[in-house]
Amino acid sequence: MRKRFLIVVGLPKSGTTFLYAECAKRSDAFAMPLHVKEVDYFRRGADPEQYLAMFDPEGDKVIVDASPLYIDNIEQSV
């Protein structure tokens, strides 16, 4: 089964919490992080299996990662 992702990047105070909350209301469609809203994994992690373990694994849900700090240094992100 192919995994689908919605990775929300943005600056702090740009609406990522609102989008996260709206997706969380649709637990039938979206796999949310299990322990924290902002997993911030791609700034420090390297193991895809460890990343996937951070989310609810049930069904064919879109994995939602809303971590605005992915672009905390905009000059390096461009």
Distance bins in CASP14 RR format, pairs under 12 A and 6 or more apart:
PFRMAT RR
TARGET T0000
AUTHOR 0000-0000-0000
RMODE 2
METHOD distances of the structure
MODEL  1
1 52 0 0 0 0 0 1 0 0 0 0 0
1 57 0 0 0 0 0 1 0 0 0 0 0
1 58 0 0 0 0 0 1 0 0 0 0 0
1 59 0 0 0 0 1 0 0 0 0 0 0
1 60 1 0 0 1 0 0 0 0 0 0 0
1 61 0 0 0 0 0 1 0 0 0 0 0
2 60 0 0 0 0 1 0 0 0 0 0 0
2 62 0 0 0 0 0 1 0 0 0 0 0
2 63 0 0 0 0 0 1 0 0 0 0 0
3 31 0 0 0 0 1 0 0 0 0 0 0
3 48 0 0 0 0 1 0 0 0 0 0 0
3 49 0 0 0 0 0 1 0 0 0 0 0
3 51 0 0 0 0 0 1 0 0 0 0 0
3 52 1 0 0 1 0 0 0 0 0 0 0
3 55 0 0 0 0 1 0 0 0 0 0 0
3 57 0 0 0 0 1 0 0 0 0 0 0
3 59 0 0 0 0 0 1 0 0 0 0 0
3 60 0 0 0 0 1 0 0 0 0 0 0
3 61 0 0 0 0 1 0 0 0 0 0 0
3 62 0 0 0 0 1 0 0 0 0 0 0
3 63 1 0 0 1 0 0 0 0 0 0 0
3 64 0 0 0 0 0 1 0 0 0 0 0
3 65 0 0 0 0 0 1 0 0 0 0 0
4 29 0 0 0 0 0 1 0 0 0 0 0
4 30 0 0 0 0 1 0 0 0 0 0 0
4 31 0 0 0 0 1 0 0 0 0 0 0
4 55 0 0 0 0 0 1 0 0 0 0 0
4 59 0 0 0 0 0 1 0 0 0 0 0
4 60 1 0 0 1 0 0 0 0 0 0 0
4 61 1 0 0 1 0 0 0 0 0 0 0
4 62 1 0 1 0 0 0 0 0 0 0 0
4 63 1 0 0 1 0 0 0 0 0 0 0
4 64 0 0 0 0 0 1 0 0 0 0 0
4 65 0 0 0 0 0 1 0 0 0 0 0
5 23 0 0 0 0 0 1 0 0 0 0 0
5 30 0 0 0 0 0 1 0 0 0 0 0
5 31 0 0 0 0 1 0 0 0 0 0 0
5 39 0 0 0 0 0 1 0 0 0 0 0
5 41 0 0 0 0 0 1 0 0 0 0 0
5 42 0 0 0 0 0 1 0 0 0 0 0
5 48 0 0 0 0 0 1 0 0 0 0 0
5 51 0 0 0 0 1 0 0 0 0 0 0
5 52 0 0 0 0 1 0 0 0 0 0 0
5 55 0 0 0 0 1 0 0 0 0 0 0
5 61 0 0 0 0 0 1 0 0 0 0 0
5 62 1 0 0 1 0 0 0 0 0 0 0
5 63 1 0 1 0 0 0 0 0 0 0 0
5 64 1 0 0 1 0 0 0 0 0 0 0
5 65 1 0 0 1 0 0 0 0 0 0 0
5 66 0 0 0 0 0 1 0 0 0 0 0
6 16 0 0 0 0 0 1 0 0 0 0 0
6 19 0 0 0 0 1 0 0 0 0 0 0
6 20 0 0 0 0 1 0 0 0 0 0 0
6 22 0 0 0 0 0 1 0 0 0 0 0
6 23 1 0 0 1 0 0 0 0 0 0 0
6 26 0 0 0 0 0 1 0 0 0 0 0
6 29 0 0 0 0 0 1 0 0 0 0 0
6 30 1 0 0 1 0 0 0 0 0 0 0
6 31 0 0 0 0 1 0 0 0 0 0 0
6 32 0 0 0 0 0 1 0 0 0 0 0
6 55 0 0 0 0 0 1 0 0 0 0 0
6 61 0 0 0 0 0 1 0 0 0 0 0
6 62 1 0 1 0 0 0 0 0 0 0 0
6 63 1 0 0 1 0 0 0 0 0 0 0
6 64 1 0 1 0 0 0 0 0 0 0 0
6 65 1 0 0 1 0 0 0 0 0 0 0
6 66 0 0 0 0 1 0 0 0 0 0 0
6 67 0 0 0 0 0 1 0 0 0 0 0
7 16 0 0 0 0 0 1 0 0 0 0 0
7 19 0 0 0 0 0 1 0 0 0 0 0
7 20 0 0 0 0 0 1 0 0 0 0 0
7 23 0 0 0 0 0 1 0 0 0 0 0
7 33 0 0 0 0 0 1 0 0 0 0 0
7 38 0 0 0 0 0 1 0 0 0 0 0
7 39 0 0 0 0 1 0 0 0 0 0 0
7 40 0 0 0 0 0 1 0 0 0 0 0
7 41 0 0 0 0 1 0 0 0 0 0 0
7 42 0 0 0 0 1 0 0 0 0 0 0
7 51 0 0 0 0 0 1 0 0 0 0 0
7 55 0 0 0 0 0 1 0 0 0 0 0
7 62 0 0 0 0 0 1 0 0 0 0 0
7 63 0 0 0 0 1 0 0 0 0 0 0
7 64 0 0 0 0 1 0 0 0 0 0 0
7 65 1 0 1 0 0 0 0 0 0 0 0
7 66 0 0 0 0 1 0 0 0 0 0 0
7 67 1 0 0 1 0 0 0 0 0 0 0
7 68 0 0 0 0 0 1 0 0 0 0 0
7 70 1 0 0 1 0 0 0 0 0 0 0
7 71 0 0 0 0 0 1 0 0 0 0 0
8 14 0 0 0 0 1 0 0 0 0 0 0
8 15 0 0 0 0 1 0 0 0 0 0 0
8 16 1 0 1 0 0 0 0 0 0 0 0
8 17 0 0 0 0 1 0 0 0 0 0 0
8 18 0 0 0 0 0 1 0 0 0 0 0
8 19 1 0 1 0 0 0 0 0 0 0 0
8 20 1 0 0 1 0 0 0 0 0 0 0
8 21 0 0 0 0 0 1 0 0 0 0 0
8 22 0 0 0 0 0 1 0 0 0 0 0
8 23 0 0 0 0 1 0 0 0 0 0 0
8 30 0 0 0 0 0 1 0 0 0 0 0
8 32 0 0 0 0 0 1 0 0 0 0 0
8 33 0 0 0 0 0 1 0 0 0 0 0
8 37 0 0 0 0 0 1 0 0 0 0 0
8 38 0 0 0 0 1 0 0 0 0 0 0
8 39 0 0 0 0 0 1 0 0 0 0 0
8 40 0 0 0 0 0 1 0 0 0 0 0
8 62 0 0 0 0 0 1 0 0 0 0 0
8 63 0 0 0 0 0 1 0 0 0 0 0
8 64 1 0 0 1 0 0 0 0 0 0 0
8 65 1 0 0 1 0 0 0 0 0 0 0
8 66 1 0 1 0 0 0 0 0 0 0 0
8 67 1 0 0 1 0 0 0 0 0 0 0
8 68 1 0 0 1 0 0 0 0 0 0 0
8 69 0 0 0 0 0 1 0 0 0 0 0
8 70 0 0 0 0 1 0 0 0 0 0 0
8 71 0 0 0 0 0 1 0 0 0 0 0
9 15 0 0 0 0 0 1 0 0 0 0 0
9 16 0 0 0 0 1 0 0 0 0 0 0
9 19 0 0 0 0 0 1 0 0 0 0 0
9 38 0 0 0 0 0 1 0 0 0 0 0
9 40 0 0 0 0 0 1 0 0 0 0 0
9 42 0 0 0 0 1 0 0 0 0 0 0
9 43 0 0 0 0 0 1 0 0 0 0 0
9 65 0 0 0 0 1 0 0 0 0 0 0
9 66 0 0 0 0 1 0 0 0 0 0 0
9 67 1 0 0 1 0 0 0 0 0 0 0
9 68 1 0 0 1 0 0 0 0 0 0 0
9 69 0 0 0 0 1 0 0 0 0 0 0
9 70 1 0 1 0 0 0 0 0 0 0 0
9 71 1 0 1 0 0 0 0 0 0 0 0
9 72 0 0 0 0 1 0 0 0 0 0 0
9 74 0 0 0 0 0 1 0 0 0 0 0
9 77 0 0 0 0 1 0 0 0 0 0 0
10 16 1 0 1 0 0 0 0 0 0 0 0
10 17 0 0 0 0 0 1 0 0 0 0 0
10 18 0 0 0 0 0 1 0 0 0 0 0
10 19 0 0 0 0 1 0 0 0 0 0 0
10 20 0 0 0 0 0 1 0 0 0 0 0
10 38 0 0 0 0 0 1 0 0 0 0 0
10 65 0 0 0 0 0 1 0 0 0 0 0
10 66 0 0 0 0 1 0 0 0 0 0 0
10 67 0 0 0 0 1 0 0 0 0 0 0
10 68 1 0 1 0 0 0 0 0 0 0 0
10 69 0 0 0 0 1 0 0 0 0 0 0
10 70 1 0 0 1 0 0 0 0 0 0 0
10 71 1 0 1 0 0 0 0 0 0 0 0
10 72 0 0 0 0 1 0 0 0 0 0 0
10 74 0 0 0 0 1 0 0 0 0 0 0
10 77 0 0 0 0 1 0 0 0 0 0 0
11 67 0 0 0 0 0 1 0 0 0 0 0
11 68 1 0 1 0 0 0 0 0 0 0 0
11 69 0 0 0 0 1 0 0 0 0 0 0
11 70 0 0 0 0 0 1 0 0 0 0 0
11 71 1 0 0 1 0 0 0 0 0 0 0
11 72 0 0 0 0 1 0 0 0 0 0 0
11 73 0 0 0 0 0 1 0 0 0 0 0
11 74 1 0 0 1 0 0 0 0 0 0 0
11 77 0 0 0 0 0 1 0 0 0 0 0
12 38 0 0 0 0 1 0 0 0 0 0 0
12 66 0 0 0 0 0 1 0 0 0 0 0
12 67 0 0 0 0 0 1 0 0 0 0 0
12 68 1 0 1 0 0 0 0 0 0 0 0
12 69 1 0 0 1 0 0 0 0 0 0 0
12 70 0 0 0 0 0 1 0 0 0 0 0
12 71 0 0 0 0 0 1 0 0 0 0 0
12 72 0 0 0 0 1 0 0 0 0 0 0
12 74 0 0 0 0 0 1 0 0 0 0 0
13 68 0 0 0 0 1 0 0 0 0 0 0
14 20 0 0 0 0 0 1 0 0 0 0 0
14 66 0 0 0 0 0 1 0 0 0 0 0
14 67 0 0 0 0 0 1 0 0 0 0 0
14 68 1 0 0 1 0 0 0 0 0 0 0
14 69 0 0 0 0 0 1 0 0 0 0 0
14 70 0 0 0 0 0 1 0 0 0 0 0
14 71 0 0 0 0 1 0 0 0 0 0 0
15 21 0 0 0 0 1 0 0 0 0 0 0
15 22 0 0 0 0 0 1 0 0 0 0 0
15 37 0 0 0 0 0 1 0 0 0 0 0
15 66 0 0 0 0 1 0 0 0 0 0 0
15 68 0 0 0 0 1 0 0 0 0 0 0
16 22 0 0 0 0 0 1 0 0 0 0 0
16 23 0 0 0 0 0 1 0 0 0 0 0
16 37 0 0 0 0 1 0 0 0 0 0 0
16 38 1 0 0 1 0 0 0 0 0 0 0
16 40 0 0 0 0 0 1 0 0 0 0 0
16 64 0 0 0 0 0 1 0 0 0 0 0
16 65 0 0 0 0 0 1 0 0 0 0 0
16 66 1 0 1 0 0 0 0 0 0 0 0
16 67 1 0 0 1 0 0 0 0 0 0 0
16 68 1 0 1 0 0 0 0 0 0 0 0
16 69 0 0 0 0 1 0 0 0 0 0 0
16 70 0 0 0 0 0 1 0 0 0 0 0
16 71 0 0 0 0 0 1 0 0 0 0 0
17 23 0 0 0 0 0 1 0 0 0 0 0
17 24 0 0 0 0 0 1 0 0 0 0 0
17 37 1 0 0 1 0 0 0 0 0 0 0
17 38 0 0 0 0 1 0 0 0 0 0 0
17 66 1 0 0 1 0 0 0 0 0 0 0
17 67 0 0 0 0 0 1 0 0 0 0 0
17 68 0 0 0 0 1 0 0 0 0 0 0
18 24 0 0 0 0 0 1 0 0 0 0 0
18 25 0 0 0 0 0 1 0 0 0 0 0
18 37 0 0 0 0 0 1 0 0 0 0 0
18 66 0 0 0 0 1 0 0 0 0 0 0
18 68 0 0 0 0 0 1 0 0 0 0 0
19 25 0 0 0 0 0 1 0 0 0 0 0
19 26 0 0 0 0 0 1 0 0 0 0 0
19 30 0 0 0 0 0 1 0 0 0 0 0
19 32 0 0 0 0 0 1 0 0 0 0 0
19 37 0 0 0 0 0 1 0 0 0 0 0
19 64 0 0 0 0 1 0 0 0 0 0 0
19 65 0 0 0 0 0 1 0 0 0 0 0
19 66 1 0 0 1 0 0 0 0 0 0 0
19 67 0 0 0 0 0 1 0 0 0 0 0
19 68 0 0 0 0 0 1 0 0 0 0 0
20 26 0 0 0 0 0 1 0 0 0 0 0
20 30 0 0 0 0 1 0 0 0 0 0 0
20 32 1 0 0 1 0 0 0 0 0 0 0
20 33 0 0 0 0 1 0 0 0 0 0 0
20 36 0 0 0 0 0 1 0 0 0 0 0
20 37 1 0 1 0 0 0 0 0 0 0 0
20 38 0 0 0 0 1 0 0 0 0 0 0
20 39 0 0 0 0 0 1 0 0 0 0 0
20 64 1 0 0 1 0 0 0 0 0 0 0
20 65 0 0 0 0 1 0 0 0 0 0 0
20 66 1 0 1 0 0 0 0 0 0 0 0
20 67 0 0 0 0 1 0 0 0 0 0 0
20 68 0 0 0 0 0 1 0 0 0 0 0
21 30 0 0 0 0 0 1 0 0 0 0 0
21 32 0 0 0 0 1 0 0 0 0 0 0
21 37 0 0 0 0 1 0 0 0 0 0 0
21 64 0 0 0 0 0 1 0 0 0 0 0
21 66 0 0 0 0 1 0 0 0 0 0 0
22 29 0 0 0 0 0 1 0 0 0 0 0
22 30 0 0 0 0 1 0 0 0 0 0 0
22 32 0 0 0 0 0 1 0 0 0 0 0
22 64 0 0 0 0 1 0 0 0 0 0 0
22 66 0 0 0 0 0 1 0 0 0 0 0
23 29 1 0 0 1 0 0 0 0 0 0 0
23 30 1 0 1 0 0 0 0 0 0 0 0
23 31 0 0 0 0 1 0 0 0 0 0 0
23 32 1 0 0 1 0 0 0 0 0 0 0
23 33 0 0 0 0 0 1 0 0 0 0 0
23 37 0 0 0 0 0 1 0 0 0 0 0
23 55 0 0 0 0 0 1 0 0 0 0 0
23 56 0 0 0 0 0 1 0 0 0 0 0
23 61 0 0 0 0 1 0 0 0 0 0 0
23 62 0 0 0 0 1 0 0 0 0 0 0
23 63 0 0 0 0 0 1 0 0 0 0 0
23 64 1 0 1 0 0 0 0 0 0 0 0
23 65 0 0 0 0 0 1 0 0 0 0 0
23 66 1 0 0 1 0 0 0 0 0 0 0
24 30 1 0 0 1 0 0 0 0 0 0 0
24 31 0 0 0 0 0 1 0 0 0 0 0
24 32 1 0 1 0 0 0 0 0 0 0 0
24 33 0 0 0 0 1 0 0 0 0 0 0
24 37 0 0 0 0 1 0 0 0 0 0 0
24 56 0 0 0 0 0 1 0 0 0 0 0
24 61 0 0 0 0 0 1 0 0 0 0 0
24 64 1 0 0 1 0 0 0 0 0 0 0
24 66 0 0 0 0 1 0 0 0 0 0 0
25 32 0 0 0 0 0 1 0 0 0 0 0
25 64 0 0 0 0 0 1 0 0 0 0 0
26 32 0 0 0 0 1 0 0 0 0 0 0
26 61 0 0 0 0 1 0 0 0 0 0 0
26 62 0 0 0 0 1 0 0 0 0 0 0
26 64 0 0 0 0 1 0 0 0 0 0 0
27 55 0 0 0 0 0 1 0 0 0 0 0
27 56 1 0 0 1 0 0 0 0 0 0 0
27 58 0 0 0 0 1 0 0 0 0 0 0
27 59 0 0 0 0 0 1 0 0 0 0 0
27 61 0 0 0 0 1 0 0 0 0 0 0
27 62 0 0 0 0 0 1 0 0 0 0 0
27 64 0 0 0 0 0 1 0 0 0 0 0
28 56 0 0 0 0 0 1 0 0 0 0 0
28 58 0 0 0 0 1 0 0 0 0 0 0
28 59 0 0 0 0 1 0 0 0 0 0 0
28 60 0 0 0 0 0 1 0 0 0 0 0
28 61 1 0 0 1 0 0 0 0 0 0 0
28 62 0 0 0 0 0 1 0 0 0 0 0
29 56 0 0 0 0 0 1 0 0 0 0 0
29 58 0 0 0 0 0 1 0 0 0 0 0
29 59 0 0 0 0 0 1 0 0 0 0 0
29 60 0 0 0 0 1 0 0 0 0 0 0
29 61 1 0 0 1 0 0 0 0 0 0 0
29 62 1 0 0 1 0 0 0 0 0 0 0
29 63 0 0 0 0 0 1 0 0 0 0 0
29 64 0 0 0 0 1 0 0 0 0 0 0
30 55 0 0 0 0 1 0 0 0 0 0 0
30 56 0 0 0 0 1 0 0 0 0 0 0
30 58 0 0 0 0 0 1 0 0 0 0 0
30 59 0 0 0 0 0 1 0 0 0 0 0
30 60 0 0 0 0 0 1 0 0 0 0 0
30 61 1 0 1 0 0 0 0 0 0 0 0
30 62 1 0 1 0 0 0 0 0 0 0 0
30 63 1 0 0 1 0 0 0 0 0 0 0
30 64 1 0 1 0 0 0 0 0 0 0 0
30 65 0 0 0 0 0 1 0 0 0 0 0
30 66 0 0 0 0 0 1 0 0 0 0 0
31 39 0 0 0 0 0 1 0 0 0 0 0
31 51 0 0 0 0 0 1 0 0 0 0 0
31 52 0 0 0 0 1 0 0 0 0 0 0
31 53 0 0 0 0 0 1 0 0 0 0 0
31 54 0 0 0 0 1 0 0 0 0 0 0
31 55 1 0 1 0 0 0 0 0 0 0 0
31 56 1 0 1 0 0 0 0 0 0 0 0
31 57 1 0 0 1 0 0 0 0 0 0 0
31 58 1 0 0 1 0 0 0 0 0 0 0
31 59 0 0 0 0 1 0 0 0 0 0 0
31 60 0 0 0 0 1 0 0 0 0 0 0
31 61 1 1 0 0 0 0 0 0 0 0 0
31 62 1 0 0 1 0 0 0 0 0 0 0
31 63 1 0 1 0 0 0 0 0 0 0 0
31 64 1 0 0 1 0 0 0 0 0 0 0
31 65 0 0 0 0 1 0 0 0 0 0 0
32 38 0 0 0 0 0 1 0 0 0 0 0
32 39 0 0 0 0 0 1 0 0 0 0 0
32 54 0 0 0 0 1 0 0 0 0 0 0
32 55 1 0 0 1 0 0 0 0 0 0 0
32 56 1 0 0 1 0 0 0 0 0 0 0
32 57 0 0 0 0 0 1 0 0 0 0 0
32 58 0 0 0 0 0 1 0 0 0 0 0
32 61 0 0 0 0 1 0 0 0 0 0 0
32 62 0 0 0 0 0 1 0 0 0 0 0
32 63 0 0 0 0 1 0 0 0 0 0 0
32 64 1 0 1 0 0 0 0 0 0 0 0
32 65 0 0 0 0 1 0 0 0 0 0 0
32 66 0 0 0 0 1 0 0 0 0 0 0
33 39 1 0 1 0 0 0 0 0 0 0 0
33 40 0 0 0 0 0 1 0 0 0 0 0
33 41 0 0 0 0 1 0 0 0 0 0 0
33 51 0 0 0 0 0 1 0 0 0 0 0
33 52 0 0 0 0 0 1 0 0 0 0 0
33 53 0 0 0 0 0 1 0 0 0 0 0
33 54 1 0 1 0 0 0 0 0 0 0 0
33 55 1 0 1 0 0 0 0 0 0 0 0
33 56 0 0 0 0 1 0 0 0 0 0 0
33 57 0 0 0 0 0 1 0 0 0 0 0
33 63 0 0 0 0 1 0 0 0 0 0 0
33 64 1 0 0 1 0 0 0 0 0 0 0
33 65 1 0 0 1 0 0 0 0 0 0 0
33 66 0 0 0 0 1 0 0 0 0 0 0
33 67 0 0 0 0 1 0 0 0 0 0 0
34 51 0 0 0 0 0 1 0 0 0 0 0
34 52 0 0 0 0 0 1 0 0 0 0 0
34 53 0 0 0 0 1 0 0 0 0 0 0
34 54 1 0 0 1 0 0 0 0 0 0 0
34 55 1 0 0 1 0 0 0 0 0 0 0
34 56 1 0 0 1 0 0 0 0 0 0 0
34 57 0 0 0 0 1 0 0 0 0 0 0
34 58 0 0 0 0 0 1 0 0 0 0 0
34 63 0 0 0 0 0 1 0 0 0 0 0
34 64 0 0 0 0 0 1 0 0 0 0 0
35 41 0 0 0 0 0 1 0 0 0 0 0
35 53 0 0 0 0 0 1 0 0 0 0 0
35 54 1 0 0 1 0 0 0 0 0 0 0
35 55 0 0 0 0 1 0 0 0 0 0 0
35 56 0 0 0 0 0 1 0 0 0 0 0
36 54 0 0 0 0 1 0 0 0 0 0 0
36 55 0 0 0 0 0 1 0 0 0 0 0
36 65 0 0 0 0 0 1 0 0 0 0 0
36 66 0 0 0 0 0 1 0 0 0 0 0
36 67 0 0 0 0 1 0 0 0 0 0 0
37 54 0 0 0 0 0 1 0 0 0 0 0
37 64 0 0 0 0 1 0 0 0 0 0 0
37 65 0 0 0 0 1 0 0 0 0 0 0
37 66 1 0 0 1 0 0 0 0 0 0 0
37 67 0 0 0 0 1 0 0 0 0 0 0
37 68 0 0 0 0 0 1 0 0 0 0 0
37 69 0 0 0 0 0 1 0 0 0 0 0
38 54 0 0 0 0 0 1 0 0 0 0 0
38 64 0 0 0 0 0 1 0 0 0 0 0
38 65 0 0 0 0 1 0 0 0 0 0 0
38 66 1 0 0 1 0 0 0 0 0 0 0
38 67 1 0 1 0 0 0 0 0 0 0 0
38 68 1 0 0 1 0 0 0 0 0 0 0
38 69 1 0 0 1 0 0 0 0 0 0 0
38 70 0 0 0 0 1 0 0 0 0 0 0
38 72 0 0 0 0 0 1 0 0 0 0 0
39 45 0 0 0 0 1 0 0 0 0 0 0
39 50 0 0 0 0 0 1 0 0 0 0 0
39 51 1 0 0 1 0 0 0 0 0 0 0
39 52 0 0 0 0 0 1 0 0 0 0 0
39 53 0 0 0 0 0 1 0 0 0 0 0
39 54 1 0 1 0 0 0 0 0 0 0 0
39 55 0 0 0 0 1 0 0 0 0 0 0
39 63 0 0 0 0 1 0 0 0 0 0 0
39 64 0 0 0 0 1 0 0 0 0 0 0
39 65 1 0 1 0 0 0 0 0 0 0 0
39 66 0 0 0 0 1 0 0 0 0 0 0
39 67 1 0 1 0 0 0 0 0 0 0 0
39 68 0 0 0 0 0 1 0 0 0 0 0
39 69 0 0 0 0 0 1 0 0 0 0 0
39 70 0 0 0 0 0 1 0 0 0 0 0
40 51 0 0 0 0 0 1 0 0 0 0 0
40 54 0 0 0 0 0 1 0 0 0 0 0
40 65 0 0 0 0 1 0 0 0 0 0 0
40 66 0 0 0 0 0 1 0 0 0 0 0
40 67 1 0 1 0 0 0 0 0 0 0 0
40 68 0 0 0 0 1 0 0 0 0 0 0
40 69 1 0 1 0 0 0 0 0 0 0 0
40 70 1 0 0 1 0 0 0 0 0 0 0
40 71 0 0 0 0 0 1 0 0 0 0 0
40 72 0 0 0 0 1 0 0 0 0 0 0
41 47 0 0 0 0 1 0 0 0 0 0 0
41 48 0 0 0 0 1 0 0 0 0 0 0
41 49 0 0 0 0 0 1 0 0 0 0 0
41 50 1 0 0 1 0 0 0 0 0 0 0
41 51 1 0 1 0 0 0 0 0 0 0 0
41 52 0 0 0 0 1 0 0 0 0 0 0
41 53 0 0 0 0 0 1 0 0 0 0 0
41 54 1 0 0 1 0 0 0 0 0 0 0
41 55 0 0 0 0 0 1 0 0 0 0 0
41 63 0 0 0 0 0 1 0 0 0 0 0
41 65 1 0 0 1 0 0 0 0 0 0 0
41 66 0 0 0 0 0 1 0 0 0 0 0
41 67 1 0 0 1 0 0 0 0 0 0 0
41 69 0 0 0 0 0 1 0 0 0 0 0
41 70 0 0 0 0 1 0 0 0 0 0 0
42 48 0 0 0 0 0 1 0 0 0 0 0
42 50 0 0 0 0 0 1 0 0 0 0 0
42 51 1 0 0 1 0 0 0 0 0 0 0
42 54 0 0 0 0 0 1 0 0 0 0 0
42 65 0 0 0 0 1 0 0 0 0 0 0
42 67 1 0 0 1 0 0 0 0 0 0 0
42 69 0 0 0 0 1 0 0 0 0 0 0
42 70 1 0 1 0 0 0 0 0 0 0 0
42 71 0 0 0 0 0 1 0 0 0 0 0
42 72 0 0 0 0 0 1 0 0 0 0 0
42 77 0 0 0 0 0 1 0 0 0 0 0
43 51 0 0 0 0 0 1 0 0 0 0 0
43 65 0 0 0 0 0 1 0 0 0 0 0
43 67 1 0 0 1 0 0 0 0 0 0 0
43 68 0 0 0 0 0 1 0 0 0 0 0
43 69 1 0 0 1 0 0 0 0 0 0 0
43 70 1 0 0 1 0 0 0 0 0 0 0
43 71 0 0 0 0 1 0 0 0 0 0 0
43 72 1 0 0 1 0 0 0 0 0 0 0
43 73 0 0 0 0 1 0 0 0 0 0 0
43 76 0 0 0 0 0 1 0 0 0 0 0
43 77 0 0 0 0 0 1 0 0 0 0 0
44 50 0 0 0 0 0 1 0 0 0 0 0
44 51 0 0 0 0 0 1 0 0 0 0 0
44 67 0 0 0 0 0 1 0 0 0 0 0
44 69 0 0 0 0 0 1 0 0 0 0 0
44 70 0 0 0 0 0 1 0 0 0 0 0
45 51 1 0 0 1 0 0 0 0 0 0 0
45 54 0 0 0 0 0 1 0 0 0 0 0
45 67 0 0 0 0 0 1 0 0 0 0 0
45 70 0 0 0 0 0 1 0 0 0 0 0
47 53 0 0 0 0 1 0 0 0 0 0 0
47 54 0 0 0 0 0 1 0 0 0 0 0
48 54 0 0 0 0 0 1 0 0 0 0 0
48 55 0 0 0 0 0 1 0 0 0 0 0
48 63 0 0 0 0 0 1 0 0 0 0 0
49 55 0 0 0 0 0 1 0 0 0 0 0
49 57 0 0 0 0 0 1 0 0 0 0 0
51 57 0 0 0 0 0 1 0 0 0 0 0
51 63 0 0 0 0 1 0 0 0 0 0 0
51 65 0 0 0 0 1 0 0 0 0 0 0
51 67 0 0 0 0 0 1 0 0 0 0 0
52 61 0 0 0 0 0 1 0 0 0 0 0
52 63 1 0 0 1 0 0 0 0 0 0 0
52 65 0 0 0 0 0 1 0 0 0 0 0
53 63 0 0 0 0 0 1 0 0 0 0 0
54 63 0 0 0 0 1 0 0 0 0 0 0
54 64 0 0 0 0 0 1 0 0 0 0 0
54 65 0 0 0 0 1 0 0 0 0 0 0
54 67 0 0 0 0 0 1 0 0 0 0 0
55 61 0 0 0 0 1 0 0 0 0 0 0
55 62 0 0 0 0 0 1 0 0 0 0 0
55 63 1 0 1 0 0 0 0 0 0 0 0
55 64 1 0 0 1 0 0 0 0 0 0 0
55 65 0 0 0 0 1 0 0 0 0 0 0
55 66 0 0 0 0 0 1 0 0 0 0 0
56 62 0 0 0 0 0 1 0 0 0 0 0
56 63 0 0 0 0 1 0 0 0 0 0 0
56 64 0 0 0 0 1 0 0 0 0 0 0
57 63 0 0 0 0 1 0 0 0 0 0 0
68 74 0 0 0 0 0 1 0 0 0 0 0
68 77 0 0 0 0 0 1 0 0 0 0 0
69 77 0 0 0 0 0 1 0 0 0 0 0
70 76 0 0 0 0 0 1 0 0 0 0 0
70 77 1 0 0 1 0 0 0 0 0 0 0
71 77 1 0 1 0 0 0 0 0 0 0 0
71 78 0 0 0 0 1 0 0 0 0 0 0
END
